[in-house]
Amino acid sequence: MKKPIFREQEKQCQGQRIVLPNIFGKFSVIYLILFAFWLFSRVFERKVFLFVSH
């Protein structure tokens, strides 16, 4: 009787482990896109500033 309950607990733990990385993965992708956009805007601003100054 103990083994099936233990297996169910393992399945629940695995489910939680799978859900958490997906949430963090989505957030990390959003932060990565924001960081890439910020970096691109910084580089683009510098290029525009140099182009305007020249």
PyMOL Python script that loads the backbone (N, CA, C, O; Angstrom):
from pymol import cmd

cmd.read_pdbstr("""\
ATOM      1  N   MET A   1       0.841  -1.215   0.000  1.00  0.00           N
ATOM      2  CA  MET A   1       0.000   0.000   0.000  1.00  0.00           C
ATOM      3  C   MET A   1       0.876   1.266   0.000  1.00  0.00           C
ATOM      4  O   MET A   1       0.483   2.290  -0.558  1.00  0.00           O
ATOM      5  N   LYS A   2       2.048   1.196   0.618  1.00  0.00           N
ATOM      6  CA  LYS A   2       2.912   2.383   0.718  1.00  0.00           C
ATOM      7  C   LYS A   2       3.531   2.742  -0.636  1.00  0.00           C
ATOM      8  O   LYS A   2       3.680   3.919  -0.963  1.00  0.00           O
ATOM      9  N   LYS A   3       3.889   1.725  -1.417  1.00  0.00           N
ATOM     10  CA  LYS A   3       4.584   1.998  -2.685  1.00  0.00           C
ATOM     11  C   LYS A   3       3.737   2.809  -3.674  1.00  0.00           C
ATOM     12  O   LYS A   3       4.248   3.783  -4.226  1.00  0.00           O
ATOM     13  N   PRO A   4       2.458   2.455  -3.926  1.00  0.00           N
ATOM     14  CA  PRO A   4       1.651   3.258  -4.860  1.00  0.00           C
ATOM     15  C   PRO A   4       1.516   4.720  -4.423  1.00  0.00           C
ATOM     16  O   PRO A   4       1.563   5.625  -5.256  1.00  0.00           O
ATOM     17  N   ILE A   5       1.348   4.950  -3.108  1.00  0.00           N
ATOM     18  CA  ILE A   5       1.234   6.323  -2.591  1.00  0.00           C
ATOM     19  C   ILE A   5       2.543   7.069  -2.861  1.00  0.00           C
ATOM     20  O   ILE A   5       2.530   8.229  -3.273  1.00  0.00           O
ATOM     21  N   PHE A   6       3.663   6.400  -2.628  1.00  0.00           N
ATOM     22  CA  PHE A   6       4.976   7.008  -2.859  1.00  0.00           C
ATOM     23  C   PHE A   6       5.148   7.355  -4.338  1.00  0.00           C
ATOM     24  O   PHE A   6       5.693   8.403  -4.683  1.00  0.00           O
ATOM     25  N   ARG A   7       4.674   6.455  -5.204  1.00  0.00           N
ATOM     26  CA  ARG A   7       4.756   6.713  -6.649  1.00  0.00           C
ATOM     27  C   ARG A   7       3.904   7.924  -7.033  1.00  0.00           C
ATOM     28  O   ARG A   7       4.320   8.744  -7.851  1.00  0.00           O
ATOM     29  N   GLU A   8       2.715   8.034  -6.442  1.00  0.00           N
ATOM     30  CA  GLU A   8       1.848   9.189  -6.730  1.00  0.00           C
ATOM     31  C   GLU A   8       2.519  10.482  -6.279  1.00  0.00           C
ATOM     32  O   GLU A   8       2.450  11.494  -6.977  1.00  0.00           O
ATOM     33  N   GLN A   9       3.170  10.455  -5.114  1.00  0.00           N
ATOM     34  CA  GLN A   9       3.894  11.633  -4.623  1.00  0.00           C
ATOM     35  C   GLN A   9       5.026  11.993  -5.587  1.00  0.00           C
ATOM     36  O   GLN A   9       5.258  13.169  -5.866  1.00  0.00           O
ATOM     37  N   GLU A  10       5.729  10.976  -6.093  1.00  0.00           N
ATOM     38  CA  GLU A  10       6.810  11.222  -7.056  1.00  0.00           C
ATOM     39  C   GLU A  10       6.257  11.887  -8.311  1.00  0.00           C
ATOM     40  O   GLU A  10       6.852  12.827  -8.838  1.00  0.00           O
ATOM     41  N   LYS A  11       5.101  11.387  -8.791  1.00  0.00           N
ATOM     42  CA  LYS A  11       4.478  11.976  -9.987  1.00  0.00           C
ATOM     43  C   LYS A  11       4.113  13.438  -9.738  1.00  0.00           C
ATOM     44  O   LYS A  11       4.334  14.286 -10.603  1.00  0.00           O
ATOM     45  N   GLN A  12       3.557  13.739  -8.562  1.00  0.00           N
ATOM     46  CA  GLN A  12       3.203  15.121  -8.217  1.00  0.00           C
ATOM     47  C   GLN A  12       4.456  15.989  -8.177  1.00  0.00           C
ATOM     48  O   GLN A  12       4.442  17.115  -8.672  1.00  0.00           O
ATOM     49  N   CYS A  13       5.540  15.478  -7.593  1.00  0.00           N
ATOM     50  CA  CYS A  13       6.802  16.215  -7.527  1.00  0.00           C
ATOM     51  C   CYS A  13       7.339  16.472  -8.934  1.00  0.00           C
ATOM     52  O   CYS A  13       7.785  17.579  -9.233  1.00  0.00           O
ATOM     53  N   GLN A  14       7.299  15.465  -9.790  1.00  0.00           N
ATOM     54  CA  GLN A  14       7.765  15.612 -11.167  1.00  0.00           C
ATOM     55  C   GLN A  14       6.922  16.654 -11.897  1.00  0.00           C
ATOM     56  O   GLN A  14       7.453  17.459 -12.662  1.00  0.00           O
ATOM     57  N   GLY A  15       5.605  16.642 -11.662  1.00  0.00           N
ATOM     58  CA  GLY A  15       4.713  17.615 -12.284  1.00  0.00           C
ATOM     59  C   GLY A  15       5.082  19.032 -11.871  1.00  0.00           C
ATOM     60  O   GLY A  15       5.121  19.935 -12.707  1.00  0.00           O
ATOM     61  N   GLN A  16       5.358  19.233 -10.570  1.00  0.00           N
ATOM     62  CA  GLN A  16       5.767  20.547 -10.067  1.00  0.00           C
ATOM     63  C   GLN A  16       7.114  20.939 -10.680  1.00  0.00           C
ATOM     64  O   GLN A  16       7.308  22.096 -11.053  1.00  0.00           O
ATOM     65  N   ARG A  17       8.029  20.002 -10.786  1.00  0.00           N
ATOM     66  CA  ARG A  17       9.348  20.282 -11.370  1.00  0.00           C
ATOM     67  C   ARG A  17       9.218  20.694 -12.831  1.00  0.00           C
ATOM     68  O   ARG A  17       9.953  21.563 -13.301  1.00  0.00           O
ATOM     69  N   ILE A  18       8.283  20.071 -13.553  1.00  0.00           N
ATOM     70  CA  ILE A  18       8.094  20.383 -14.980  1.00  0.00           C
ATOM     71  C   ILE A  18       7.426  21.752 -15.130  1.00  0.00           C
ATOM     72  O   ILE A  18       7.779  22.513 -16.030  1.00  0.00           O
ATOM     73  N   VAL A  19       6.462  22.074 -14.254  1.00  0.00           N
ATOM     74  CA  VAL A  19       5.712  23.337 -14.362  1.00  0.00           C
ATOM     75  C   VAL A  19       6.621  24.527 -14.054  1.00  0.00           C
ATOM     76  O   VAL A  19       6.602  25.517 -14.785  1.00  0.00           O
ATOM     77  N   LEU A  20       7.417  24.448 -12.982  1.00  0.00           N
ATOM     78  CA  LEU A  20       8.259  25.581 -12.574  1.00  0.00           C
ATOM     79  C   LEU A  20       9.252  25.995 -13.662  1.00  0.00           C
ATOM     80  O   LEU A  20       9.317  27.182 -13.979  1.00  0.00           O
ATOM     81  N   PRO A  21      10.031  25.077 -14.251  1.00  0.00           N
ATOM     82  CA  PRO A  21      10.955  25.485 -15.316  1.00  0.00           C
ATOM     83  C   PRO A  21      10.244  26.113 -16.510  1.00  0.00           C
ATOM     84  O   PRO A  21      10.797  27.016 -17.138  1.00  0.00           O
ATOM     85  N   ASN A  22       9.038  25.662 -16.839  1.00  0.00           N
ATOM     86  CA  ASN A  22       8.286  26.258 -17.952  1.00  0.00           C
ATOM     87  C   ASN A  22       7.972  27.725 -17.655  1.00  0.00           C
ATOM     88  O   ASN A  22       8.111  28.585 -18.525  1.00  0.00           O
ATOM     89  N   ILE A  23       7.544  28.004 -16.410  1.00  0.00           N
ATOM     90  CA  ILE A  23       7.227  29.388 -16.012  1.00  0.00           C
ATOM     91  C   ILE A  23       8.502  30.225 -16.067  1.00  0.00           C
ATOM     92  O   ILE A  23       8.502  31.319 -16.631  1.00  0.00           O
ATOM     93  N   PHE A  24       9.590  29.714 -15.482  1.00  0.00           N
ATOM     94  CA  PHE A  24      10.868  30.435 -15.490  1.00  0.00           C
ATOM     95  C   PHE A  24      11.381  30.584 -16.921  1.00  0.00           C
ATOM     96  O   PHE A  24      11.960  31.613 -17.270  1.00  0.00           O
ATOM     97  N   GLY A  25      11.173  29.565 -17.745  1.00  0.00           N
ATOM     98  CA  GLY A  25      11.600  29.616 -19.145  1.00  0.00           C
ATOM     99  C   GLY A  25      10.899  30.728 -19.895  1.00  0.00           C
ATOM    100  O   GLY A  25      11.524  31.465 -20.658  1.00  0.00           O
ATOM    101  N   LYS A  26       9.580  30.849 -19.674  1.00  0.00           N
ATOM    102  CA  LYS A  26       8.807  31.911 -20.336  1.00  0.00           C
ATOM    103  C   LYS A  26       9.314  33.278 -19.892  1.00  0.00           C
ATOM    104  O   LYS A  26       9.509  34.167 -20.721  1.00  0.00           O
ATOM    105  N   PHE A  27       9.529  33.450 -18.580  1.00  0.00           N
ATOM    106  CA  PHE A  27      10.016  34.726 -18.056  1.00  0.00           C
ATOM    107  C   PHE A  27      11.414  35.026 -18.583  1.00  0.00           C
ATOM    108  O   PHE A  27      11.710  36.168 -18.934  1.00  0.00           O
ATOM    109  N   SER A  28      12.277  34.014 -18.642  1.00  0.00           N
ATOM    110  CA  SER A  28      13.651  34.214 -19.114  1.00  0.00           C
ATOM    111  C   SER A  28      13.657  34.618 -20.586  1.00  0.00           C
ATOM    112  O   SER A  28      14.475  35.441 -20.995  1.00  0.00           O
ATOM    113  N   VAL A  29      12.753  34.050 -21.384  1.00  0.00           N
ATOM    114  CA  VAL A  29      12.655  34.413 -22.812  1.00  0.00           C
ATOM    115  C   VAL A  29      12.211  35.869 -22.938  1.00  0.00           C
ATOM    116  O   VAL A  29      12.748  36.612 -23.760  1.00  0.00           O
ATOM    117  N   ILE A  30      11.234  36.278 -22.129  1.00  0.00           N
ATOM    118  CA  ILE A  30      10.742  37.671 -22.159  1.00  0.00           C
ATOM    119  C   ILE A  30      11.874  38.621 -21.770  1.00  0.00           C
ATOM    120  O   ILE A  30      12.092  39.637 -22.429  1.00  0.00           O
ATOM    121  N   TYR A  31      12.609  38.278 -20.672  1.00  0.00           N
ATOM    122  CA  TYR A  31      13.727  39.122 -20.234  1.00  0.00           C
ATOM    123  C   TYR A  31      14.821  39.155 -21.292  1.00  0.00           C
ATOM    124  O   TYR A  31      15.433  40.198 -21.519  1.00  0.00           O
ATOM    125  N   LEU A  32      15.072  38.024 -21.941  1.00  0.00           N
ATOM    126  CA  LEU A  32      16.096  37.946 -22.992  1.00  0.00           C
ATOM    127  C   LEU A  32      15.724  38.862 -24.155  1.00  0.00           C
ATOM    128  O   LEU A  32      16.579  39.574 -24.682  1.00  0.00           O
ATOM    129  N   ILE A  33      14.449  38.847 -24.557  1.00  0.00           N
ATOM    130  CA  ILE A  33      13.977  39.704 -25.661  1.00  0.00           C
ATOM    131  C   ILE A  33      14.090  41.176 -25.256  1.00  0.00           C
ATOM    132  O   ILE A  33      14.532  42.008 -26.049  1.00  0.00           O
ATOM    133  N   LEU A  34      13.687  41.498 -24.015  1.00  0.00           N
ATOM    134  CA  LEU A  34      13.780  42.881 -23.536  1.00  0.00           C
ATOM    135  C   LEU A  34      15.234  43.342 -23.497  1.00  0.00           C
ATOM    136  O   LEU A  34      15.542  44.463 -23.900  1.00  0.00           O
ATOM    137  N   PHE A  35      16.129  42.478 -23.012  1.00  0.00           N
ATOM    138  CA  PHE A  35      17.558  42.813 -22.942  1.00  0.00           C
ATOM    139  C   PHE A  35      18.129  43.010 -24.337  1.00  0.00           C
ATOM    140  O   PHE A  35      18.891  43.948 -24.570  1.00  0.00           O
ATOM    141  N   ALA A  36      17.765  42.126 -25.271  1.00  0.00           N
ATOM    142  CA  ALA A  36      18.241  42.238 -26.661  1.00  0.00           C
ATOM    143  C   ALA A  36      17.713  43.534 -27.285  1.00  0.00           C
ATOM    144  O   ALA A  36      18.453  44.229 -27.982  1.00  0.00           O
ATOM    145  N   PHE A  37      16.449  43.861 -27.043  1.00  0.00           N
ATOM    146  CA  PHE A  37      15.847  45.093 -27.570  1.00  0.00           C
ATOM    147  C   PHE A  37      16.547  46.324 -26.991  1.00  0.00           C
ATOM    148  O   PHE A  37      16.826  47.282 -27.712  1.00  0.00           O
ATOM    149  N   TRP A  38      16.835  46.293 -25.665  1.00  0.00           N
ATOM    150  CA  TRP A  38      17.530  47.400 -24.991  1.00  0.00           C
ATOM    151  C   TRP A  38      18.932  47.569 -25.565  1.00  0.00           C
ATOM    152  O   TRP A  38      19.360  48.688 -25.849  1.00  0.00           O
ATOM    153  N   LEU A  39      19.646  46.459 -25.737  1.00  0.00           N
ATOM    154  CA  LEU A  39      21.005  46.497 -26.284  1.00  0.00           C
ATOM    155  C   LEU A  39      20.981  47.050 -27.707  1.00  0.00           C
ATOM    156  O   LEU A  39      21.815  47.882 -28.065  1.00  0.00           O
ATOM    157  N   PHE A  40      20.035  46.592 -28.513  1.00  0.00           N
ATOM    158  CA  PHE A  40      19.894  47.056 -29.901  1.00  0.00           C
ATOM    159  C   PHE A  40      19.581  48.556 -29.935  1.00  0.00           C
ATOM    160  O   PHE A  40      20.132  49.291 -30.754  1.00  0.00           O
ATOM    161  N   SER A  41      18.688  49.005 -29.038  1.00  0.00           N
ATOM    162  CA  SER A  41      18.316  50.429 -28.992  1.00  0.00           C
ATOM    163  C   SER A  41      19.521  51.281 -28.598  1.00  0.00           C
ATOM    164  O   SER A  41      19.714  52.372 -29.135  1.00  0.00           O
ATOM    165  N   ARG A  42      20.335  50.781 -27.652  1.00  0.00           N
ATOM    166  CA  ARG A  42      21.544  51.516 -27.237  1.00  0.00           C
ATOM    167  C   ARG A  42      22.508  51.650 -28.413  1.00  0.00           C
ATOM    168  O   ARG A  42      23.017  52.739 -28.680  1.00  0.00           O
ATOM    169  N   VAL A  43      22.756  50.555 -29.108  1.00  0.00           N
ATOM    170  CA  VAL A  43      23.673  50.556 -30.258  1.00  0.00           C
ATOM    171  C   VAL A  43      23.106  51.437 -31.371  1.00  0.00           C
ATOM    172  O   VAL A  43      23.835  52.197 -32.008  1.00  0.00           O
ATOM    173  N   PHE A  44      21.800  51.326 -31.595  1.00  0.00           N
ATOM    174  CA  PHE A  44      21.136  52.105 -32.651  1.00  0.00           C
ATOM    175  C   PHE A  44      21.218  53.602 -32.334  1.00  0.00           C
ATOM    176  O   PHE A  44      21.467  54.415 -33.225  1.00  0.00           O
ATOM    177  N   GLU A  45      21.006  53.964 -31.056  1.00  0.00           N
ATOM    178  CA  GLU A  45      21.096  55.370 -30.635  1.00  0.00           C
ATOM    179  C   GLU A  45      22.503  55.903 -30.871  1.00  0.00           C
ATOM    180  O   GLU A  45      22.659  57.023 -31.356  1.00  0.00           O
ATOM    181  N   ARG A  46      23.524  55.129 -30.542  1.00  0.00           N
ATOM    182  CA  ARG A  46      24.919  55.542 -30.747  1.00  0.00           C
ATOM    183  C   ARG A  46      25.187  55.766 -32.231  1.00  0.00           C
ATOM    184  O   ARG A  46      25.810  56.760 -32.605  1.00  0.00           O
ATOM    185  N   LYS A  47      24.724  54.854 -33.075  1.00  0.00           N
ATOM    186  CA  LYS A  47      24.938  54.965 -34.522  1.00  0.00           C
ATOM    187  C   LYS A  47      24.231  56.204 -35.064  1.00  0.00           C
ATOM    188  O   LYS A  47      24.790  56.930 -35.886  1.00  0.00           O
ATOM    189  N   VAL A  48      22.999  56.448 -34.602  1.00  0.00           N
ATOM    190  CA  VAL A  48      22.238  57.628 -35.041  1.00  0.00           C
ATOM    191  C   VAL A  48      22.953  58.894 -34.576  1.00  0.00           C
ATOM    192  O   VAL A  48      23.073  59.856 -35.334  1.00  0.00           O
ATOM    193  N   PHE A  49      23.430  58.895 -33.327  1.00  0.00           N
ATOM    194  CA  PHE A  49      24.134  60.056 -32.768  1.00  0.00           C
ATOM    195  C   PHE A  49      25.402  60.349 -33.571  1.00  0.00           C
ATOM    196  O   PHE A  49      25.677  61.505 -33.893  1.00  0.00           O
ATOM    197  N   LEU A  50      26.174  59.309 -33.896  1.00  0.00           N
ATOM    198  CA  LEU A  50      27.392  59.477 -34.700  1.00  0.00           C
ATOM    199  C   LEU A  50      27.039  59.981 -36.094  1.00  0.00           C
ATOM    200  O   LEU A  50      27.703  60.870 -36.628  1.00  0.00           O
ATOM    201  N   PHE A  51      25.998  59.414 -36.676  1.00  0.00           N
ATOM    202  CA  PHE A  51      25.563  59.809 -38.029  1.00  0.00           C
ATOM    203  C   PHE A  51      25.115  61.275 -38.040  1.00  0.00           C
ATOM    204  O   PHE A  51      25.432  62.016 -38.971  1.00  0.00           O
ATOM    205  N   VAL A  52      24.380  61.687 -37.008  1.00  0.00           N
ATOM    206  CA  VAL A  52      23.880  63.071 -36.921  1.00  0.00           C
ATOM    207  C   VAL A  52      25.046  64.029 -36.660  1.00  0.00           C
ATOM    208  O   VAL A  52      25.110  65.105 -37.254  1.00  0.00           O
ATOM    209  N   SER A  53      25.970  63.638 -35.768  1.00  0.00           N
ATOM    210  CA  SER A  53      27.110  64.501 -35.432  1.00  0.00           C
ATOM    211  C   SER A  53      28.010  64.707 -36.648  1.00  0.00           C
ATOM    212  O   SER A  53      28.535  65.801 -36.858  1.00  0.00           O
ATOM    213  N   HIS A  54      28.185  63.668 -37.438  1.00  0.00           N
ATOM    214  CA  HIS A  54      28.977  63.783 -38.674  1.00  0.00           C
ATOM    215  C   HIS A  54      28.129  64.480 -39.734  1.00  0.00           C
ATOM    216  O   HIS A  54      28.590  64.687 -40.857  1.00  0.00           O
TER     217      HIS A  54
END
""", "prot")
cmd.dss("prot")
cmd.show_as("cartoon", "prot")
cmd.util.cbc("prot")
cmd.orient("prot")
